[in-house]
Amino acid sequence: MNYIRTAMLLAAMTALFMGIGFMIGGQSGMMIALLIAAAMNLFSYWNADKMVLRMHHAREVDEREAPEFFRMIQRLAQNAELPMPKVYIIDNPQPNAFATGRNPQNAAVAATTGLLDMLTPEEIAGVMAHELAHVKNHDTLIMTITATIAGAISMLANFAFFFGGNRNNPLGFVGVILMMVVAPLAAMVVQMAISRTREYAADRMGAQICGEPMWLASALAKISRGVEHIHNPDAEANPATAHMFIMNPLSGERMDNLFSTHPNTQNRIDELRKLADAGLGTGGRSGPMSFTRQAPQQAGPWGGGSTGPSSAPRRPKGPWG
């Protein structure tokens, strides 16, 4: 049902884009609009992941630099039956994470230092499993396409004001004004609806990947509190990327309504609790994975790492020891 709904929303956004092109220049305008959209989507398909990572000053790390975090992603990717993605860390105190890439073979996952500092290893595993679920579901490509089309709709609506629209438009100049206001708003609504639909699906699959729904539920509660109080300048400067994060990094969007990029956090937690109560977290696997944070042996998130009981005393949390 989620895939059908997503397809319908994408079709609605495409139809809206074509309609704006027609109002600007009739059939010729519609064809030009489609060509513009195709060019933008082609560019985004090959370059969007690099652009987003650069916008948020993400730094790629390997097993030597971030041993336990890197190995966690390896285990989760194996559990999800995915190729190993590139791993990035963002020097930002706000707890958050996102995934990007045009397909599972060219995927990347990124977590902020705030996330690595504030959450337990199990909670981090729940978050990163959620991001790998986006990769497995090809959500990163869907989100890129919707963001590109939404931006193109706003651009075309502005063009309509300067060019006056199609002479055959029955609504005349009033129709152009309405289009300038309504079209970008409608595009934003569709974009946000797609984003919220995919978040619920990723929560469910992420719980199956890591084997324990309550890890993600606990992480969402902590991230929500952190996002409310910690400003994210890079996200504020690039609001078009907000829907890619596990939780909206912008200030002021906490309600589960048409204008929020993410579902209400409590609603997501409640759905994860239902999964836990139903015993659906393991997804047919042997059980939840285990993760521990050990005393540092080398630089990187949580140091180096031998394994040990999760109840053992832990050093202060932090990505660099």
HELIX and SHEET records of a PDB file:
HELIX    1   1 ASN A    2  MET A   55  1                                  54    
HELIX    2   2 PRO A   67  ASN A   79  1                                  13    
HELIX    3   3 PRO A  104  ASN A  106  5                                   3    
HELIX    4   4 THR A  113  MET A  118  1                                   6    
HELIX    5   5 PRO A  121  LYS A  136  1                                  16    
HELIX    6   6 ASP A  139  PHE A  163  1                                  25    
HELIX    7   7 GLY A  172  CYS A  210  1                                  39    
HELIX    8   8 PRO A  213  HIS A  229  1                                  17    
HELIX    9   9 PRO A  233  ALA A  237  1                                   5    
HELIX   10  10 PRO A  239  MET A  244  5                                   6    
HELIX   11  11 THR A  265  ASP A  277  1                                  13    
SHEET    1   A 4 ALA A  58  VAL A  61  0                                        
SHEET    2   A 4 LYS A  86  ILE A  90 -1                                        
SHEET    3   A 4 ALA A 108  THR A 112  1                                        
SHEET    4   A 4 ALA A  97  THR A 100 -1                                        
END                                                                             
